[in-house]
Structure formats: structure tokens, C-alpha cells
């Protein structure tokens, strides 16, 4: 991919340090870890060693059990507290290129996801880029009573809300539509 597209940045989605290291050694520019280092104790050492940007996501529990009755005192405050603690931990490893992801759908109910979306600007207090990944997720298609293949319009709505509330990066399946969304938002902000 790097040979064909010289200016592209490659992000590898893994919570395993061995995969992260092999990916970086083969051209990956950053690592996206759904566990923020919680599922592999060696991950932070690998990120520190190679000094690559690190996307940390909040996930309650682990992938196998994360959707079994997720509970929070206050979902936004709880995630902010978790991310603050992780950022302190990462900085102790001399990791400073950090991107945060509140983790839509990862140990959250439908209500939790929309509480996060409605309060996304609160995550700007961490002074780090915010990534969201809501593309075609159940938080969209369950409301629209459709399947993921028919959730593009809903995805665009959620992406638009997120971008206007401070998201810097959106992970998407539909690149053309996402780019159009970003162009319109950027144009509107500058008028």
C-alpha cells in the first residue's frame, strides 16, 4: 500500500503488542487500540519504543462481555476520568502523540452512545484530537429500523453532529460521503 500511495497514513487496529510491532515495522504509521493498552501489558512499551501516534479508545469490560448490561454513574464523566488516567499513564511512558476515542458501541447502551454524542465537546478539555467511529453502527441502524447497509444517511447525520461538537477525525466506511460532510461543515464554519 505504501509503495502505491506514497502520502497515505496507515493505522492498524489491534490491541496486541506483537501485531502492533510487526505492523509498525512493515509501514504502519499509527496504532488504534480498542483497549488503550488494557488487554496487553506490553502494548505501551511498543508504542513508546517506536514513537508512533496512539489512538486510545474507551471500552467497558472486554470485547466478549462489553455489551452485557453496561452501567455507568455518568457515562461522559466516567469516560473522561478513564481517559485522563490513561493519558497520565501514557505520558509516563513518554507517549505524547495521543488520539482519544470515546468508544461508541463498546460497552455502551443506545442511550449512553447518544449522551456521549450530545456531550462530545466535553472531551475537548483533554486537549487531544478526538476520533469517533459511529459509521453504520447499531446506534444508528437500530433507531432507523434498518440494517447497516442502509444506515449511510444516519451515519452522515451522526458524523455531522460529532464534527460540529469537536470531533477531529471520523472513522468511516463511506469515504466520499464523509469528505462531502467535512467540506460542507468547513465551508459553513468559515462564513
PyMOL CGO cylinders between C-alpha atoms (Angstrom):
from pymol import cmd
from pymol.cgo import CYLINDER

trace = [
    CYLINDER, 0.00, 0.00, 0.00, 2.81, 2.43, 0.91, 0.3, 1, 1, 1, 1, 1, 1,
    CYLINDER, 2.81, 2.43, 0.91, 4.55, 1.75, -2.42, 0.3, 1, 1, 1, 1, 1, 1,
    CYLINDER, 4.55, 1.75, -2.42, 1.38, 2.56, -4.36, 0.3, 1, 1, 1, 1, 1, 1,
    CYLINDER, 1.38, 2.56, -4.36, 0.16, 5.51, -2.25, 0.3, 1, 1, 1, 1, 1, 1,
    CYLINDER, 0.16, 5.51, -2.25, 3.21, 7.42, -1.02, 0.3, 1, 1, 1, 1, 1, 1,
    CYLINDER, 3.21, 7.42, -1.02, 1.39, 10.03, 1.09, 0.3, 1, 1, 1, 1, 1, 1,
    CYLINDER, 1.39, 10.03, 1.09, -1.11, 7.77, 2.81, 0.3, 1, 1, 1, 1, 1, 1,
    CYLINDER, -1.11, 7.77, 2.81, -1.07, 7.20, 6.57, 0.3, 1, 1, 1, 1, 1, 1,
    CYLINDER, -1.07, 7.20, 6.57, -1.81, 3.66, 7.70, 0.3, 1, 1, 1, 1, 1, 1,
    CYLINDER, -1.81, 3.66, 7.70, -3.47, 2.99, 11.02, 0.3, 1, 1, 1, 1, 1, 1,
    CYLINDER, -3.47, 2.99, 11.02, -3.58, -0.58, 12.29, 0.3, 1, 1, 1, 1, 1, 1,
    CYLINDER, -3.58, -0.58, 12.29, -6.39, -1.60, 14.61, 0.3, 1, 1, 1, 1, 1, 1,
    CYLINDER, -6.39, -1.60, 14.61, -5.02, -4.03, 17.21, 0.3, 1, 1, 1, 1, 1, 1,
    CYLINDER, -5.02, -4.03, 17.21, -4.79, -4.49, 20.96, 0.3, 1, 1, 1, 1, 1, 1,
    CYLINDER, -4.79, -4.49, 20.96, -1.93, -7.00, 20.63, 0.3, 1, 1, 1, 1, 1, 1,
    CYLINDER, -1.93, -7.00, 20.63, 1.60, -5.65, 21.05, 0.3, 1, 1, 1, 1, 1, 1,
    CYLINDER, 1.60, -5.65, 21.05, 3.12, -8.29, 18.76, 0.3, 1, 1, 1, 1, 1, 1,
    CYLINDER, 3.12, -8.29, 18.76, 0.80, -7.29, 15.90, 0.3, 1, 1, 1, 1, 1, 1,
    CYLINDER, 0.80, -7.29, 15.90, 1.44, -3.61, 16.59, 0.3, 1, 1, 1, 1, 1, 1,
    CYLINDER, 1.44, -3.61, 16.59, 5.21, -4.08, 16.41, 0.3, 1, 1, 1, 1, 1, 1,
    CYLINDER, 5.21, -4.08, 16.41, 5.06, -6.14, 13.21, 0.3, 1, 1, 1, 1, 1, 1,
    CYLINDER, 5.06, -6.14, 13.21, 2.70, -3.58, 11.66, 0.3, 1, 1, 1, 1, 1, 1,
    CYLINDER, 2.70, -3.58, 11.66, 4.95, -0.65, 12.54, 0.3, 1, 1, 1, 1, 1, 1,
    CYLINDER, 4.95, -0.65, 12.54, 7.99, -2.49, 11.17, 0.3, 1, 1, 1, 1, 1, 1,
    CYLINDER, 7.99, -2.49, 11.17, 6.08, -3.02, 7.92, 0.3, 1, 1, 1, 1, 1, 1,
    CYLINDER, 6.08, -3.02, 7.92, 4.99, 0.58, 7.39, 0.3, 1, 1, 1, 1, 1, 1,
    CYLINDER, 4.99, 0.58, 7.39, 2.10, 1.31, 9.77, 0.3, 1, 1, 1, 1, 1, 1,
    CYLINDER, 2.10, 1.31, 9.77, 2.11, 4.93, 10.90, 0.3, 1, 1, 1, 1, 1, 1,
    CYLINDER, 2.11, 4.93, 10.90, -0.10, 4.61, 13.98, 0.3, 1, 1, 1, 1, 1, 1,
    CYLINDER, -0.10, 4.61, 13.98, -1.84, 2.08, 16.20, 0.3, 1, 1, 1, 1, 1, 1,
    CYLINDER, -1.84, 2.08, 16.20, -5.54, 2.14, 17.09, 0.3, 1, 1, 1, 1, 1, 1,
    CYLINDER, -5.54, 2.14, 17.09, -6.10, 0.14, 20.28, 0.3, 1, 1, 1, 1, 1, 1,
    CYLINDER, -6.10, 0.14, 20.28, -9.67, -0.51, 21.43, 0.3, 1, 1, 1, 1, 1, 1,
    CYLINDER, -9.67, -0.51, 21.43, -8.32, -1.39, 24.88, 0.3, 1, 1, 1, 1, 1, 1,
    CYLINDER, -8.32, -1.39, 24.88, -5.95, 1.58, 25.36, 0.3, 1, 1, 1, 1, 1, 1,
    CYLINDER, -5.95, 1.58, 25.36, -3.30, -0.89, 26.48, 0.3, 1, 1, 1, 1, 1, 1,
    CYLINDER, -3.30, -0.89, 26.48, -5.52, -2.71, 28.98, 0.3, 1, 1, 1, 1, 1, 1,
    CYLINDER, -5.52, -2.71, 28.98, -5.59, -6.07, 27.12, 0.3, 1, 1, 1, 1, 1, 1,
    CYLINDER, -5.59, -6.07, 27.12, -1.84, -6.41, 26.51, 0.3, 1, 1, 1, 1, 1, 1,
    CYLINDER, -1.84, -6.41, 26.51, 0.62, -5.17, 29.12, 0.3, 1, 1, 1, 1, 1, 1,
    CYLINDER, 0.62, -5.17, 29.12, 3.40, -4.86, 26.52, 0.3, 1, 1, 1, 1, 1, 1,
    CYLINDER, 3.40, -4.86, 26.52, 1.49, -2.50, 24.20, 0.3, 1, 1, 1, 1, 1, 1,
    CYLINDER, 1.49, -2.50, 24.20, 2.58, 0.74, 25.85, 0.3, 1, 1, 1, 1, 1, 1,
    CYLINDER, 2.58, 0.74, 25.85, 6.24, -0.28, 25.69, 0.3, 1, 1, 1, 1, 1, 1,
    CYLINDER, 6.24, -0.28, 25.69, 5.91, -0.93, 21.95, 0.3, 1, 1, 1, 1, 1, 1,
    CYLINDER, 5.91, -0.93, 21.95, 4.22, 2.42, 21.34, 0.3, 1, 1, 1, 1, 1, 1,
    CYLINDER, 4.22, 2.42, 21.34, 6.90, 4.17, 23.40, 0.3, 1, 1, 1, 1, 1, 1,
    CYLINDER, 6.90, 4.17, 23.40, 9.71, 2.34, 21.60, 0.3, 1, 1, 1, 1, 1, 1,
    CYLINDER, 9.71, 2.34, 21.60, 8.55, 3.32, 18.11, 0.3, 1, 1, 1, 1, 1, 1,
    CYLINDER, 8.55, 3.32, 18.11, 7.11, 6.76, 18.96, 0.3, 1, 1, 1, 1, 1, 1,
    CYLINDER, 7.11, 6.76, 18.96, 4.05, 6.33, 16.74, 0.3, 1, 1, 1, 1, 1, 1,
    CYLINDER, 4.05, 6.33, 16.74, 0.72, 8.07, 17.30, 0.3, 1, 1, 1, 1, 1, 1,
    CYLINDER, 0.72, 8.07, 17.30, -1.54, 6.00, 19.52, 0.3, 1, 1, 1, 1, 1, 1,
    CYLINDER, -1.54, 6.00, 19.52, -5.33, 6.01, 19.38, 0.3, 1, 1, 1, 1, 1, 1,
    CYLINDER, -5.33, 6.01, 19.38, -6.81, 5.02, 22.73, 0.3, 1, 1, 1, 1, 1, 1,
    CYLINDER, -6.81, 5.02, 22.73, -10.44, 4.06, 22.98, 0.3, 1, 1, 1, 1, 1, 1,
    CYLINDER, -10.44, 4.06, 22.98, -12.67, 3.64, 25.99, 0.3, 1, 1, 1, 1, 1, 1,
    CYLINDER, -12.67, 3.64, 25.99, -14.29, 0.24, 26.29, 0.3, 1, 1, 1, 1, 1, 1,
    CYLINDER, -14.29, 0.24, 26.29, -16.12, -1.05, 29.32, 0.3, 1, 1, 1, 1, 1, 1,
    CYLINDER, -16.12, -1.05, 29.32, -15.16, -4.65, 30.13, 0.3, 1, 1, 1, 1, 1, 1,
    CYLINDER, -15.16, -4.65, 30.13, -13.71, -6.71, 27.25, 0.3, 1, 1, 1, 1, 1, 1,
    CYLINDER, -13.71, -6.71, 27.25, -14.99, -7.42, 23.73, 0.3, 1, 1, 1, 1, 1, 1,
    CYLINDER, -14.99, -7.42, 23.73, -16.66, -10.67, 24.75, 0.3, 1, 1, 1, 1, 1, 1,
    CYLINDER, -16.66, -10.67, 24.75, -18.70, -9.18, 27.60, 0.3, 1, 1, 1, 1, 1, 1,
    CYLINDER, -18.70, -9.18, 27.60, -18.80, -5.46, 26.87, 0.3, 1, 1, 1, 1, 1, 1,
    CYLINDER, -18.80, -5.46, 26.87, -22.48, -5.35, 25.88, 0.3, 1, 1, 1, 1, 1, 1,
    CYLINDER, -22.48, -5.35, 25.88, -23.74, -7.36, 28.86, 0.3, 1, 1, 1, 1, 1, 1,
    CYLINDER, -23.74, -7.36, 28.86, -25.62, -4.73, 30.84, 0.3, 1, 1, 1, 1, 1, 1,
    CYLINDER, -25.62, -4.73, 30.84, -23.13, -1.82, 30.68, 0.3, 1, 1, 1, 1, 1, 1,
    CYLINDER, -23.13, -1.82, 30.68, -23.54, 0.59, 33.60, 0.3, 1, 1, 1, 1, 1, 1,
    CYLINDER, -23.54, 0.59, 33.60, -22.08, 4.00, 34.43, 0.3, 1, 1, 1, 1, 1, 1,
    CYLINDER, -22.08, 4.00, 34.43, -22.57, 6.55, 37.17, 0.3, 1, 1, 1, 1, 1, 1,
    CYLINDER, -22.57, 6.55, 37.17, -22.38, 9.21, 34.46, 0.3, 1, 1, 1, 1, 1, 1,
    CYLINDER, -22.38, 9.21, 34.46, -21.20, 7.89, 31.11, 0.3, 1, 1, 1, 1, 1, 1,
    CYLINDER, -21.20, 7.89, 31.11, -19.48, 11.09, 29.96, 0.3, 1, 1, 1, 1, 1, 1,
    CYLINDER, -19.48, 11.09, 29.96, -17.78, 11.79, 33.31, 0.3, 1, 1, 1, 1, 1, 1,
    CYLINDER, -17.78, 11.79, 33.31, -16.74, 8.15, 33.71, 0.3, 1, 1, 1, 1, 1, 1,
    CYLINDER, -16.74, 8.15, 33.71, -15.16, 8.05, 30.24, 0.3, 1, 1, 1, 1, 1, 1,
    CYLINDER, -15.16, 8.05, 30.24, -13.43, 11.40, 30.78, 0.3, 1, 1, 1, 1, 1, 1,
    CYLINDER, -13.43, 11.40, 30.78, -11.97, 10.13, 34.05, 0.3, 1, 1, 1, 1, 1, 1,
    CYLINDER, -11.97, 10.13, 34.05, -10.78, 6.91, 32.39, 0.3, 1, 1, 1, 1, 1, 1,
    CYLINDER, -10.78, 6.91, 32.39, -9.14, 8.81, 29.51, 0.3, 1, 1, 1, 1, 1, 1,
    CYLINDER, -9.14, 8.81, 29.51, -7.46, 11.26, 31.91, 0.3, 1, 1, 1, 1, 1, 1,
    CYLINDER, -7.46, 11.26, 31.91, -5.94, 8.35, 33.84, 0.3, 1, 1, 1, 1, 1, 1,
    CYLINDER, -5.94, 8.35, 33.84, -4.79, 6.68, 30.62, 0.3, 1, 1, 1, 1, 1, 1,
    CYLINDER, -4.79, 6.68, 30.62, -3.20, 9.91, 29.37, 0.3, 1, 1, 1, 1, 1, 1,
    CYLINDER, -3.20, 9.91, 29.37, -1.22, 10.24, 32.63, 0.3, 1, 1, 1, 1, 1, 1,
    CYLINDER, -1.22, 10.24, 32.63, -0.10, 6.61, 32.24, 0.3, 1, 1, 1, 1, 1, 1,
    CYLINDER, -0.10, 6.61, 32.24, 0.91, 7.14, 28.61, 0.3, 1, 1, 1, 1, 1, 1,
    CYLINDER, 0.91, 7.14, 28.61, 2.91, 10.24, 29.41, 0.3, 1, 1, 1, 1, 1, 1,
    CYLINDER, 2.91, 10.24, 29.41, 4.85, 8.25, 32.00, 0.3, 1, 1, 1, 1, 1, 1,
    CYLINDER, 4.85, 8.25, 32.00, 5.92, 6.08, 29.06, 0.3, 1, 1, 1, 1, 1, 1,
    CYLINDER, 5.92, 6.08, 29.06, 6.86, 9.28, 27.17, 0.3, 1, 1, 1, 1, 1, 1,
    CYLINDER, 6.86, 9.28, 27.17, 3.96, 8.76, 24.76, 0.3, 1, 1, 1, 1, 1, 1,
    CYLINDER, 3.96, 8.76, 24.76, 2.64, 12.14, 23.66, 0.3, 1, 1, 1, 1, 1, 1,
    CYLINDER, 2.64, 12.14, 23.66, 1.04, 11.64, 20.24, 0.3, 1, 1, 1, 1, 1, 1,
    CYLINDER, 1.04, 11.64, 20.24, -2.31, 10.51, 21.58, 0.3, 1, 1, 1, 1, 1, 1,
    CYLINDER, -2.31, 10.51, 21.58, -5.71, 10.49, 19.91, 0.3, 1, 1, 1, 1, 1, 1,
    CYLINDER, -5.71, 10.49, 19.91, -8.77, 9.77, 22.04, 0.3, 1, 1, 1, 1, 1, 1,
    CYLINDER, -8.77, 9.77, 22.04, -11.89, 7.82, 21.09, 0.3, 1, 1, 1, 1, 1, 1,
    CYLINDER, -11.89, 7.82, 21.09, -14.86, 7.66, 23.49, 0.3, 1, 1, 1, 1, 1, 1,
    CYLINDER, -14.86, 7.66, 23.49, -15.76, 4.26, 22.02, 0.3, 1, 1, 1, 1, 1, 1,
    CYLINDER, -15.76, 4.26, 22.02, -19.26, 4.41, 20.59, 0.3, 1, 1, 1, 1, 1, 1,
    CYLINDER, -19.26, 4.41, 20.59, -20.83, 0.98, 20.93, 0.3, 1, 1, 1, 1, 1, 1,
    CYLINDER, -20.83, 0.98, 20.93, -18.07, -0.55, 23.06, 0.3, 1, 1, 1, 1, 1, 1,
    CYLINDER, -18.07, -0.55, 23.06, -19.75, -1.29, 26.38, 0.3, 1, 1, 1, 1, 1, 1,
    CYLINDER, -19.75, -1.29, 26.38, -22.44, 1.31, 25.91, 0.3, 1, 1, 1, 1, 1, 1,
    CYLINDER, -22.44, 1.31, 25.91, -26.21, 1.23, 25.53, 0.3, 1, 1, 1, 1, 1, 1,
    CYLINDER, -26.21, 1.23, 25.53, -28.03, 3.21, 22.86, 0.3, 1, 1, 1, 1, 1, 1,
    CYLINDER, -28.03, 3.21, 22.86, -28.73, 5.90, 25.45, 0.3, 1, 1, 1, 1, 1, 1,
    CYLINDER, -28.73, 5.90, 25.45, -25.06, 6.01, 26.51, 0.3, 1, 1, 1, 1, 1, 1,
    CYLINDER, -25.06, 6.01, 26.51, -23.95, 6.49, 22.91, 0.3, 1, 1, 1, 1, 1, 1,
    CYLINDER, -23.95, 6.49, 22.91, -26.21, 9.50, 22.42, 0.3, 1, 1, 1, 1, 1, 1,
    CYLINDER, -26.21, 9.50, 22.42, -25.25, 11.00, 25.78, 0.3, 1, 1, 1, 1, 1, 1,
    CYLINDER, -25.25, 11.00, 25.78, -21.63, 10.84, 24.59, 0.3, 1, 1, 1, 1, 1, 1,
    CYLINDER, -21.63, 10.84, 24.59, -22.53, 12.36, 21.21, 0.3, 1, 1, 1, 1, 1, 1,
    CYLINDER, -22.53, 12.36, 21.21, -24.56, 15.15, 22.82, 0.3, 1, 1, 1, 1, 1, 1,
    CYLINDER, -24.56, 15.15, 22.82, -21.64, 15.99, 25.13, 0.3, 1, 1, 1, 1, 1, 1,
    CYLINDER, -21.64, 15.99, 25.13, -18.73, 15.33, 22.79, 0.3, 1, 1, 1, 1, 1, 1,
    CYLINDER, -18.73, 15.33, 22.79, -17.39, 18.86, 23.22, 0.3, 1, 1, 1, 1, 1, 1,
    CYLINDER, -17.39, 18.86, 23.22, -16.58, 17.95, 26.86, 0.3, 1, 1, 1, 1, 1, 1,
    CYLINDER, -16.58, 17.95, 26.86, -13.75, 15.72, 25.57, 0.3, 1, 1, 1, 1, 1, 1,
    CYLINDER, -13.75, 15.72, 25.57, -12.03, 18.80, 24.12, 0.3, 1, 1, 1, 1, 1, 1,
    CYLINDER, -12.03, 18.80, 24.12, -10.95, 19.55, 27.71, 0.3, 1, 1, 1, 1, 1, 1,
    CYLINDER, -10.95, 19.55, 27.71, -8.32, 16.80, 27.29, 0.3, 1, 1, 1, 1, 1, 1,
    CYLINDER, -8.32, 16.80, 27.29, -6.59, 18.92, 24.62, 0.3, 1, 1, 1, 1, 1, 1,
    CYLINDER, -6.59, 18.92, 24.62, -6.08, 15.96, 22.29, 0.3, 1, 1, 1, 1, 1, 1,
    CYLINDER, -6.08, 15.96, 22.29, -7.55, 15.08, 18.90, 0.3, 1, 1, 1, 1, 1, 1,
    CYLINDER, -7.55, 15.08, 18.90, -10.90, 13.31, 19.16, 0.3, 1, 1, 1, 1, 1, 1,
    CYLINDER, -10.90, 13.31, 19.16, -11.71, 10.38, 16.90, 0.3, 1, 1, 1, 1, 1, 1,
    CYLINDER, -11.71, 10.38, 16.90, -15.17, 8.93, 16.61, 0.3, 1, 1, 1, 1, 1, 1,
    CYLINDER, -15.17, 8.93, 16.61, -16.25, 5.74, 14.93, 0.3, 1, 1, 1, 1, 1, 1,
    CYLINDER, -16.25, 5.74, 14.93, -20.01, 5.56, 14.53, 0.3, 1, 1, 1, 1, 1, 1,
    CYLINDER, -20.01, 5.56, 14.53, -20.17, 4.58, 10.87, 0.3, 1, 1, 1, 1, 1, 1,
    CYLINDER, -20.17, 4.58, 10.87, -23.11, 2.22, 10.24, 0.3, 1, 1, 1, 1, 1, 1,
    CYLINDER, -23.11, 2.22, 10.24, -23.18, 1.11, 13.88, 0.3, 1, 1, 1, 1, 1, 1,
    CYLINDER, -23.18, 1.11, 13.88, -26.20, -0.23, 15.74, 0.3, 1, 1, 1, 1, 1, 1,
    CYLINDER, -26.20, -0.23, 15.74, -26.62, 3.15, 17.48, 0.3, 1, 1, 1, 1, 1, 1,
    CYLINDER, -26.62, 3.15, 17.48, -27.74, 4.37, 14.05, 0.3, 1, 1, 1, 1, 1, 1,
    CYLINDER, -27.74, 4.37, 14.05, -29.48, 1.47, 12.37, 0.3, 1, 1, 1, 1, 1, 1,
    CYLINDER, -29.48, 1.47, 12.37, -31.46, 0.43, 15.45, 0.3, 1, 1, 1, 1, 1, 1,
    CYLINDER, -31.46, 0.43, 15.45, -33.09, 3.87, 15.60, 0.3, 1, 1, 1, 1, 1, 1,
    CYLINDER, -33.09, 3.87, 15.60, -33.76, 3.84, 11.85, 0.3, 1, 1, 1, 1, 1, 1,
    CYLINDER, -33.76, 3.84, 11.85, -35.05, 0.26, 11.95, 0.3, 1, 1, 1, 1, 1, 1,
    CYLINDER, -35.05, 0.26, 11.95, -32.78, -0.83, 9.13, 0.3, 1, 1, 1, 1, 1, 1,
    CYLINDER, -32.78, -0.83, 9.13, -29.59, -2.81, 8.65, 0.3, 1, 1, 1, 1, 1, 1,
    CYLINDER, -29.59, -2.81, 8.65, -26.02, -1.45, 8.41, 0.3, 1, 1, 1, 1, 1, 1,
    CYLINDER, -26.02, -1.45, 8.41, -26.21, -1.43, 4.59, 0.3, 1, 1, 1, 1, 1, 1,
    CYLINDER, -26.21, -1.43, 4.59, -29.00, 1.16, 4.78, 0.3, 1, 1, 1, 1, 1, 1,
    CYLINDER, -29.00, 1.16, 4.78, -27.51, 3.35, 7.52, 0.3, 1, 1, 1, 1, 1, 1,
    CYLINDER, -27.51, 3.35, 7.52, -25.49, 5.77, 5.38, 0.3, 1, 1, 1, 1, 1, 1,
    CYLINDER, -25.49, 5.77, 5.38, -27.82, 8.74, 5.82, 0.3, 1, 1, 1, 1, 1, 1,
    CYLINDER, -27.82, 8.74, 5.82, -27.95, 8.20, 9.59, 0.3, 1, 1, 1, 1, 1, 1,
    CYLINDER, -27.95, 8.20, 9.59, -24.17, 7.87, 9.67, 0.3, 1, 1, 1, 1, 1, 1,
    CYLINDER, -24.17, 7.87, 9.67, -23.83, 11.22, 7.90, 0.3, 1, 1, 1, 1, 1, 1,
    CYLINDER, -23.83, 11.22, 7.90, -26.12, 12.83, 10.47, 0.3, 1, 1, 1, 1, 1, 1,
    CYLINDER, -26.12, 12.83, 10.47, -24.13, 11.42, 13.41, 0.3, 1, 1, 1, 1, 1, 1,
    CYLINDER, -24.13, 11.42, 13.41, -20.82, 12.40, 11.76, 0.3, 1, 1, 1, 1, 1, 1,
    CYLINDER, -20.82, 12.40, 11.76, -22.13, 15.93, 11.21, 0.3, 1, 1, 1, 1, 1, 1,
    CYLINDER, -22.13, 15.93, 11.21, -23.17, 16.27, 14.84, 0.3, 1, 1, 1, 1, 1, 1,
    CYLINDER, -23.17, 16.27, 14.84, -19.81, 14.89, 16.00, 0.3, 1, 1, 1, 1, 1, 1,
    CYLINDER, -19.81, 14.89, 16.00, -17.81, 17.22, 13.76, 0.3, 1, 1, 1, 1, 1, 1,
    CYLINDER, -17.81, 17.22, 13.76, -19.75, 20.26, 14.96, 0.3, 1, 1, 1, 1, 1, 1,
    CYLINDER, -19.75, 20.26, 14.96, -19.15, 19.20, 18.57, 0.3, 1, 1, 1, 1, 1, 1,
    CYLINDER, -19.15, 19.20, 18.57, -15.39, 18.85, 18.29, 0.3, 1, 1, 1, 1, 1, 1,
    CYLINDER, -15.39, 18.85, 18.29, -14.51, 15.56, 16.60, 0.3, 1, 1, 1, 1, 1, 1,
    CYLINDER, -14.51, 15.56, 16.60, -11.29, 15.93, 14.63, 0.3, 1, 1, 1, 1, 1, 1,
    CYLINDER, -11.29, 15.93, 14.63, -11.24, 12.52, 12.96, 0.3, 1, 1, 1, 1, 1, 1,
    CYLINDER, -11.24, 12.52, 12.96, -14.11, 10.31, 11.83, 0.3, 1, 1, 1, 1, 1, 1,
    CYLINDER, -14.11, 10.31, 11.83, -13.63, 6.64, 11.08, 0.3, 1, 1, 1, 1, 1, 1,
    CYLINDER, -13.63, 6.64, 11.08, -15.93, 5.77, 8.21, 0.3, 1, 1, 1, 1, 1, 1,
    CYLINDER, -15.93, 5.77, 8.21, -16.90, 3.15, 5.68, 0.3, 1, 1, 1, 1, 1, 1,
    CYLINDER, -16.90, 3.15, 5.68, -18.15, 5.67, 3.13, 0.3, 1, 1, 1, 1, 1, 1,
    CYLINDER, -18.15, 5.67, 3.13, -15.23, 7.96, 2.37, 0.3, 1, 1, 1, 1, 1, 1,
    CYLINDER, -15.23, 7.96, 2.37, -16.79, 10.08, -0.40, 0.3, 1, 1, 1, 1, 1, 1,
    CYLINDER, -16.79, 10.08, -0.40, -19.83, 10.94, 1.70, 0.3, 1, 1, 1, 1, 1, 1,
    CYLINDER, -19.83, 10.94, 1.70, -17.69, 11.70, 4.76, 0.3, 1, 1, 1, 1, 1, 1,
    CYLINDER, -17.69, 11.70, 4.76, -15.43, 14.02, 2.74, 0.3, 1, 1, 1, 1, 1, 1,
    CYLINDER, -15.43, 14.02, 2.74, -18.51, 15.85, 1.44, 0.3, 1, 1, 1, 1, 1, 1,
    CYLINDER, -18.51, 15.85, 1.44, -19.79, 16.22, 5.00, 0.3, 1, 1, 1, 1, 1, 1,
    CYLINDER, -19.79, 16.22, 5.00, -16.45, 17.67, 6.13, 0.3, 1, 1, 1, 1, 1, 1,
    CYLINDER, -16.45, 17.67, 6.13, -16.31, 20.08, 3.15, 0.3, 1, 1, 1, 1, 1, 1,
    CYLINDER, -16.31, 20.08, 3.15, -19.75, 21.47, 3.90, 0.3, 1, 1, 1, 1, 1, 1,
    CYLINDER, -19.75, 21.47, 3.90, -19.07, 21.84, 7.63, 0.3, 1, 1, 1, 1, 1, 1,
    CYLINDER, -19.07, 21.84, 7.63, -15.74, 23.56, 6.99, 0.3, 1, 1, 1, 1, 1, 1,
    CYLINDER, -15.74, 23.56, 6.99, -17.32, 25.90, 4.46, 0.3, 1, 1, 1, 1, 1, 1,
    CYLINDER, -17.32, 25.90, 4.46, -20.17, 26.77, 6.85, 0.3, 1, 1, 1, 1, 1, 1,
    CYLINDER, -20.17, 26.77, 6.85, -17.75, 27.43, 9.74, 0.3, 1, 1, 1, 1, 1, 1,
    CYLINDER, -17.75, 27.43, 9.74, -15.83, 29.95, 7.65, 0.3, 1, 1, 1, 1, 1, 1,
    CYLINDER, -15.83, 29.95, 7.65, -18.86, 32.03, 6.66, 0.3, 1, 1, 1, 1, 1, 1,
]
cmd.load_cgo(trace, "trace")
